[in-house]
Structures are given as structure tokens and as C-alpha cells.
Amino acid sequence: MNGFVLGGVSSGVGKTVATLSIVQALEDAGYAVQPAKAGPDFIDPSHHEAIAGRPSRTLDLWLEGEDGLRRNYRRGEGDICVVEGVMGLYDGDGSSTAMVAEALDLPVVLVVDAKAGMESVAATALGFEKYAATIGRDIDVAGVVAQRAHGGRHEQGIRDALPDDLEYFGRIPPNDDLEIPDRHLGLEMGDEAALPREALREAAESLEAERLAAVAREPPAPERSAEGKAKPVDATVAVASDAAFCFRYPATIERFRERAEVATFSPLAGDPVPDCDGVYLPGGYPELHADALESTDTLSELGELASEGLPVLGECGGLMAMSRSLTTAEGERHEMGGILPADVEMHDRYQALDHVELEALDGTLTAAAGETIRGHEFHYSSADVDGDARFAFETVRGDGIDGEHDGLTEYESLGTYVHVHPESGAFDRFLERLDG
């Protein structure tokens, strides 16, 4: 599957809107498009899926490693893969957009905000192309998409100013309908605020779909492709799935289904916990649904089952739901599952945002003693933990729960602020702990 990377000159330049417009343009031209996201984000991929109709692939060097990155890319389906970058092209030391593009040997199409420039757009693009050599990276900047650019003289001025080796791939015209609402953690989810097709098709008409298709190329194969050879386990995993627990990588669910039986349930709807050998509570927005979660019996049932030895693995929002209580930013306190000896409180500013590395202090659901796993944290909450609480991990990099540790453990359960990808091996170890 050929592909290219959309790299921004900065955060907030409109990469997501450009990605969705390009997906629409390529689909209108007859191509089957596989969306992907550089970086660990869950929200942008939900918008990709809403438009492309297939799950977006997560491509993060820190979370997956180079071979895992290439394997996850190859899990995609379609004619062309459009990879939305993270932040600005060169920003980030764990897995920048440039690092992902280099690892996959994919060309970069630069998204430049052109609302107040013409020749300056060309100067910016040229600077981004030349900068790669100064930092020793092999980055192929193929050309630009002009975000928020008008037609006529404005567009022609950008075209004329671009050097011969930088191609003009079109523009995204200014349009209030091409604005996605945001909140803490980022944009609203794709199933809440999908962009209107009519506006995307209008933008698509100003893009050069065939030129974009022509510049795409195929990444090198991974050195190791034996991920699917792990033996099935005799276990059923129950996965929480609703608006409160919506941050999960497609590859995680795929990995569960490859090796075990999977049952889904909705704590928001008050579903009973399925008959299972272990439970996975992904991240999401329990703080937006705390009243509903408190009013159903699902979390209290989960707490009882955990106290009887059922392993529960919670990530970020899952950790919050496993705590005794969750206090919203407005000061409203809600009872949660009561599995972990902690009380969680929401804040107006984020409390942690980084790629993370954890070292297991003892054997736990996702790691053996002494093993390290890599992940990502981004949360607006903090956890007030009992003095005798037990932590599963020491933070080598990142903040975790108390600045030095992460992974609260109680009974056979584990709650962590860190999201991990299945390429880390963490979910395989979880499944193997559940096996008969």
C-alpha cells in the first residue's frame, strides 16, 4: 500500500481538516483510502474513520518501535495510506512526524497556513525541506497543501513562488463548516462532530488528487512479521465500549480477537459484566459521564468481581473508573468502582502529557518484574492515593500517578495512567495471565 505523510508547519495549522479533505478527494477520484495517525492520539483517528469508513492506524515509533510501526502500517487496507502528522513536522523527541516519515520512507506533503501569505508559503516550505539535512534526517518534502488559501491571485502567487522541486498539491479554502469543536484532550470525537460531506467535497475540488496519488510510495517491509503466530489463549476478555470508554487502538482489539474471545459491554448503559476471565477498561471520558456511571450497577458489580479475583486492566479513564471516586472540575463527587485505593479529581489544565517508559517493580498484568514498557500519558485528572497503596511500576520517563510511580494494583487488578500499544507486548502478557 503506497502512502504519504501530511506534516504541519506547527500545531493548529489545520492538519486534521486537510487530512479529511484529502481523504475525500482521493475517494472521489476512485481510490480506497486507509487513514493513519502519526503519534498516540485517539481523537483525530475517530474523525478519519468517520470519513474513510475504516479504522485509522496508529503509527508511533516510541510505542511500537520501527518494526512494529511497519507491521501496523501493513495491517491497513486500501490503495493509498494518508498519514496525518502530529504537531509540527520536526516537533517531539519520542516520535515526531519526521521520525515516522523517515522510518516508513514516505514522502511528506507539508500543510502550510496560507491565509496571510504567498511567497512566504514557499519560503516556509523550502525551509522545512532544507532543515532535514541540518539535523541528519532523510526527509523527502514533496510539496505543499495551502490551508485556508483563496483562489485566483492568492493561489497563483503560491504556485509561482514554489521552487521547481516542491509541488503544489492544492488548497483548502476558508470555510466555517470546516471547523471541528474542541474540548479538553483535543477535538470532539468523530462520531460527535464529523465534518459535513458537502464542505469536504467542496474542499476536495481544490486539491490535486492524482498528483497526491502519484507521489505516494510503499514503505519497506518489517524485518520480523511473526506477530500473528502467537498461540491462542483459552480466555475471554470483556472490553468496555461506549462514549465513556472510547480510547482504544484498533490493533489492541484486533490482537485480543486474534488470541482470545472478546465480549463488549457498556458501563454507561448499565450492562452486566460479561462472563469472562478478565476485563479491559480503555481510556475515554468518564468525567463527562460520571453521573450516569454512578447511577448504573456496572461499576459496583465490577468492583465486587475484582475483589473476588477477576483481573481488571484499566488505562487512564479506566483507572479513573476503578477508583473510589471521581470529582469533576465543577466539584461534583461521584462514586466509581472502588477497586483501587484512590480518589480522582479533574483539573482545568492537563496534569501530564508525554511519551512514557515504565519499569515493572514486580510481576503484574502487563509486565514481568524488571521489564520495561513504553506508552503515552495525557490526562487532566490527578489521583490522591492511600499511603499504603501498591504501585506496579517505577516511571523511567513521564509523570505517572505520583511523579515517580504508575500502575496502582489491588487484588489481581491494575490501573494505570499510561496508554500502551499492542506492539509493546503488554496486551500479550495480559492475555497470557488470563489463560486457563
C-alpha positions in Angstrom: 0.0 0.0 0.0 1.5 3.3 -1.1 1.3 6.2 1.2 2.4 9.7 2.2 2.6 11.8 5.4 0.9 15.1 6.0 3.2 17.2 8.1 2.3 20.5 9.6 4.5 23.5 10.0 3.1 23.7 13.5 0.3 22.6 15.8 -3.1 24.2 14.9 -2.3 24.6 11.2 -5.3 22.5 10.2 -3.8 19.1 9.6 -6.9 17.2 10.5 -9.1 19.2 8.2 -6.5 18.8 5.4 -6.3 15.1 6.0 -10.1 14.6 5.8 -10.3 16.8 2.7 -7.5 14.8 1.0 -9.2 11.5 2.0 -12.4 12.8 0.4 -10.6 14.0 -2.7 -8.8 10.6 -3.2 -12.0 8.7 -2.6 -13.9 10.9 -5.1 -11.1 10.1 -7.6 -11.8 6.4 -7.1 -9.1 5.4 -4.6 -9.7 3.3 -1.5 -8.1 5.3 1.3 -6.5 4.0 4.5 -6.1 6.8 7.1 -3.4 6.7 9.7 -2.1 9.0 12.5 1.5 9.7 13.5 1.5 9.8 17.3 -0.6 8.3 20.0 -3.8 10.3 19.6 -7.2 8.7 19.7 -9.4 11.7 18.7 -8.1 12.5 15.2 -8.3 8.9 14.2 -12.0 8.9 15.1 -12.5 11.7 12.6 -10.6 9.7 10.0 -12.8 6.7 10.5 -16.0 8.8 10.3 -15.0 9.9 6.7 -13.0 7.0 5.4 -15.2 4.3 6.8 -12.3 2.2 8.1 -10.2 2.3 11.4 -7.2 4.7 11.3 -3.8 3.1 12.0 -1.7 4.4 14.9 1.9 5.0 13.9 4.2 5.9 16.8 7.9 4.9 17.0 8.0 5.2 20.8 5.0 3.0 21.3 5.7 0.4 18.6 9.4 0.5 17.5 10.4 0.7 13.9 9.4 -2.9 13.0 6.1 -2.6 14.9 5.4 0.7 13.1 5.8 -1.1 9.7 3.7 -4.0 10.8 0.9 -1.8 12.0 1.0 0.1 8.7 0.6 -3.2 6.8 -2.5 -4.0 8.8 -4.2 -1.3 6.8 -6.3 -1.9 3.7 -6.7 0.2 0.6 -4.9 1.7 -2.3 -3.3 4.7 -0.6 -2.5 5.5 3.0 -2.8 9.1 4.2 -0.9 9.6 7.4 -1.8 12.7 9.5 1.2 14.0 11.4 1.5 15.2 15.0 2.3 18.8 16.0 4.8 20.4 13.6 6.8 18.2 11.3 10.0 18.1 13.4 8.5 18.5 16.9 8.8 15.8 19.5 11.7 13.7 20.7 9.9 10.4 21.2 8.1 10.0 17.8 7.9 13.2 15.7 6.2 13.2 12.3 9.6 13.4 10.7 10.8 10.3 12.6 7.7 8.4 11.4 8.1 9.5 7.8 11.8 8.5 7.9 11.1 5.1 9.4 8.5 4.4 6.7 10.4 6.1 3.9 7.3 8.0 2.9 7.2 11.4 1.3 5.9 14.4 3.3 3.2 16.8 2.0 3.6 19.9 4.0 0.4 21.6 5.3 1.0 25.4 5.4 -1.4 28.0 6.7 -1.6 30.4 3.7 -4.3 32.8 4.9 -1.8 35.7 5.2 1.0 34.8 2.8 2.0 33.8 -0.8 5.8 33.9 -1.3 6.2 33.3 2.4 4.4 30.0 2.0 7.1 28.9 -0.5 9.9 30.2 1.9 8.4 28.2 4.7 8.2 25.0 2.7 11.7 25.5 1.4 13.0 25.9 4.9 11.3 22.7 6.1 12.8 20.8 3.1 16.3 22.0 3.8 16.2 21.7 7.6 16.2 17.9 7.4 19.8 17.8 6.2 21.0 20.1 9.1 19.7 17.5 11.7 20.8 14.5 9.7 17.3 13.2 8.8 16.4 11.7 5.5 13.1 13.5 4.9 11.6 14.0 1.4 9.3 17.1 1.4 7.5 16.6 -1.8 5.3 19.8 -1.8 2.6 21.7 -0.1 -1.1 21.9 0.5 -2.1 25.5 1.2 -4.5 25.6 4.1 -7.1 28.5 4.3 -6.0 29.7 0.9 -8.2 31.6 -1.5 -8.3 31.0 -5.3 -7.3 33.4 -8.0 -4.3 35.7 -7.4 -3.7 34.2 -3.9 -3.4 30.6 -5.2 -1.4 31.6 -8.3 1.1 33.6 -6.1 1.8 30.5 -4.1 2.2 28.3 -7.2 4.6 30.8 -8.8 6.7 31.2 -5.7 7.3 27.5 -5.1 10.7 26.1 -6.3 10.6 23.5 -9.1 11.3 20.6 -6.7 8.3 21.4 -4.5 5.0 20.5 -5.9 1.7 22.4 -5.4 -1.0 19.8 -4.4 -3.9 22.3 -4.0 -5.6 24.3 -1.3 -8.2 24.1 1.5 -10.4 27.1 1.0 -11.6 29.1 4.1 -14.9 27.6 5.3 -16.5 27.9 8.7 -18.1 24.5 8.1 -14.5 23.0 8.2 -14.1 23.7 11.9 -14.2 20.9 14.4 -15.2 21.8 18.0 -12.7 21.1 20.8 -12.6 20.5 24.5 -10.0 19.2 27.0 -7.8 16.4 25.5 -8.4 17.9 22.0 -11.1 17.9 19.4 -14.5 16.3 19.9 -14.7 12.7 18.7 -15.6 11.9 15.1 -18.9 10.4 15.9 -19.9 13.6 17.8 -18.7 16.2 15.3 -18.0 14.7 11.9 -17.4 17.3 9.3 -20.2 17.7 6.7 -19.5 15.8 3.5 -20.7 18.7 1.4 -18.0 21.0 2.9 -15.3 18.3 2.5 -16.3 17.7 -1.2 -16.1 21.4 -1.8 -12.6 21.5 -0.4 -11.7 18.3 -2.3 -12.4 20.1 -5.6 -9.4 22.4 -4.9 -7.0 19.5 -4.3 -4.9 17.7 -6.9 -5.9 14.1 -6.1 -4.0 12.4 -8.9 -0.8 14.3 -8.1 -1.2 13.2 -4.5 -1.7 9.6 -5.5 1.3 9.8 -7.8 3.7 11.0 -5.1 2.8 8.1 -2.7 5.1 5.2 -2.3 5.3 1.9 -0.4 7.3 1.6 2.8 9.9 -1.1 3.4 8.7 -4.4 4.9 9.3 -5.1 8.6 12.2 -7.4 9.4 10.0 -9.5 11.6 6.4 -10.3 10.6 5.6 -13.1 13.0 3.2 -11.2 15.3 0.3 -13.4 14.2 2.0 -16.6 15.2 1.4 -16.2 19.0 -0.7 -19.1 20.3 -4.3 -18.6 21.1 -5.2 -18.5 24.8 -8.1 -20.1 26.5 -9.7 -16.9 27.8 -12.5 -14.4 27.2 -11.7 -10.7 27.6 -14.6 -8.3 28.3 -13.9 -4.8 26.8 -15.8 -1.7 27.9 -17.0 0.1 24.8 -19.1 3.3 24.9 -18.7 7.1 25.0 -17.0 6.9 28.4 -14.5 4.2 27.3 -13.7 5.1 23.7 -9.9 5.5 23.6 -8.6 2.2 22.3 -6.3 1.4 19.4 -7.8 -0.8 16.6 -4.7 -3.0 16.8 -5.5 -3.7 20.5 -8.9 -5.1 19.8 -7.5 -7.0 16.8 -4.9 -8.5 19.0 -7.5 -9.6 21.5 -9.6 -11.2 18.8 -6.5 -13.0 17.3 -5.7 -14.7 20.5 -8.8 -14.9 22.7 -12.6 -14.5 22.8 -13.8 -10.9 23.1 -17.1 -9.7 24.6 -18.0 -6.0 24.7 -20.2 -4.2 27.2 -21.3 -0.7 28.1 -21.0 0.5 31.7 -22.9 3.7 30.6 -25.9 1.6 29.6 -25.7 -0.4 32.8 -24.8 -3.7 31.0 -23.8 -6.5 33.3 -20.2 -7.6 33.2 -20.0 -10.4 30.7 -18.9 -13.9 31.8 -15.1 -13.5 31.3 -11.6 -14.2 32.5 -10.5 -10.6 32.6 -11.8 -7.0 31.8 -10.2 -4.2 29.8 -11.3 -0.7 30.6 -9.9 1.6 27.9 -9.5 5.4 28.4 -12.1 7.9 27.4 -14.3 10.5 29.1 -15.7 9.0 32.3 -15.6 12.6 33.7 -18.3 13.6 31.1 -20.5 10.7 32.1 -19.7 10.4 35.8 -23.3 10.8 36.9 -24.5 8.1 34.5 -21.7 5.8 35.5 -22.5 6.3 39.2 -26.2 5.6 38.6 -25.8 2.2 36.9 -24.8 -1.0 38.7 -22.0 -2.0 36.3 -19.0 -0.4 38.1 -20.1 -1.6 41.5 -20.5 -5.1 40.1 -17.1 -4.8 38.5 -15.7 -3.8 42.0 -17.2 -6.9 43.6 -15.9 -9.2 40.9 -12.4 -7.6 41.2 -12.4 -8.2 44.9 -13.1 -11.8 44.2 -10.0 -12.1 42.0 -11.2 -11.1 38.5 -8.3 -9.3 36.8 -9.3 -5.8 35.6 -6.9 -3.7 33.5 -7.7 0.0 33.2 -5.9 2.7 31.2 -6.3 6.4 32.2 -10.1 6.7 32.0 -10.2 3.1 33.1 -8.1 3.9 36.1 -10.5 6.7 37.0 -13.4 4.4 36.8 -11.6 1.8 39.0 -11.0 4.4 41.7 -13.2 5.1 44.7 -14.5 8.4 43.5 -14.3 10.9 40.7 -14.7 14.6 41.3 -15.4 16.8 38.3 -13.8 20.1 37.6 -17.1 21.7 38.9 -16.6 20.0 42.2 -19.2 17.2 41.9 -18.1 14.0 43.5 -19.3 10.6 42.1 -18.8 7.1 43.4 -16.8 4.8 41.0 -15.9 1.1 41.1 -13.9 1.2 44.3 -11.3 -1.3 43.1 -8.3 0.9 43.7 -7.4 2.9 46.8 -7.5 6.3 45.2 -9.8 9.3 44.7 -9.5 11.1 41.4 -10.1 14.8 40.7 -10.4 16.7 37.4 -8.5 19.9 36.8 -8.8 22.8 34.3 -5.3 22.2 33.0 -3.6 19.0 31.9 -1.6 17.3 34.5 0.7 15.2 32.3 1.5 14.9 28.6 4.4 12.9 27.3 5.7 9.6 26.0 6.4 7.4 29.0 8.6 4.5 29.9 7.8 2.3 32.9 9.8 -0.4 34.7 7.9 -3.1 36.5 8.8 -3.4 40.2 7.1 -6.8 40.5 5.2 -9.1 38.1 1.9 -7.5 37.1 -0.8 -7.9 34.4 1.2 -6.3 31.6 4.9 -6.9 32.5 7.2 -9.3 34.4 9.4 -7.9 37.2 12.2 -5.8 35.7 10.6 -5.4 32.3 10.1 -2.0 30.7 7.1 -0.9 28.6 6.6 2.2 26.7 3.4 4.2 26.4 1.8 7.6 26.4 0.0 9.7 29.0 -2.3 12.7 28.6 -4.7 13.5 31.4 -6.4 16.3 33.1 -7.0 14.4 36.3 -4.9 13.6 39.3 -5.2 10.7 41.8 -5.0 11.1 45.5 -3.6 7.7 46.6 -3.7 6.0 50.0 -0.4 5.9 51.8 -0.2 2.1 51.8 -1.2 1.8 48.1 0.9 -0.6 46.0 2.5 0.6 42.7 3.4 -1.8 39.9 5.8 0.5 38.0 8.5 3.0 38.5 8.5 5.8 36.0 11.7 5.9 34.0 10.2 8.7 31.8 7.0 10.6 32.4 4.8 11.6 35.4 2.6 8.6 36.0 0.4 8.8 39.1 2.7 10.4 41.7 5.6 11.6 39.6 7.7 8.6 40.4 5.3 5.6 40.0 2.4 4.4 37.9 0.2 1.3 37.9 -1.9 1.1 41.0 -2.5 -2.6 41.9 -5.1 -4.2 44.1 -6.4 -7.8 44.2 -5.4 -9.1 40.7 -6.2 -5.7 39.0 -4.1 -2.9 37.6 -4.9 0.7 36.9 -2.5 3.0 35.0 -2.5 6.5 33.5 -0.5 5.2 30.6 -1.9 4.0 27.3 0.1 1.3 25.6 0.1 -0.2 22.1 -0.1 -4.0 21.5 3.3 -3.8 19.8 4.7 -3.2 23.2 3.8 -6.8 24.2 1.8 -5.6 27.2 -1.5 -6.9 26.0 0.0 -10.3 25.1 1.2 -10.6 28.6 -2.2 -9.6 29.9 -3.8 -12.4 27.8 -1.3 -14.9 28.9 -2.0 -14.1 32.6 -5.7 -14.9 31.9 -5.0 -18.2 30.1 -6.7 -21.1 32.0 
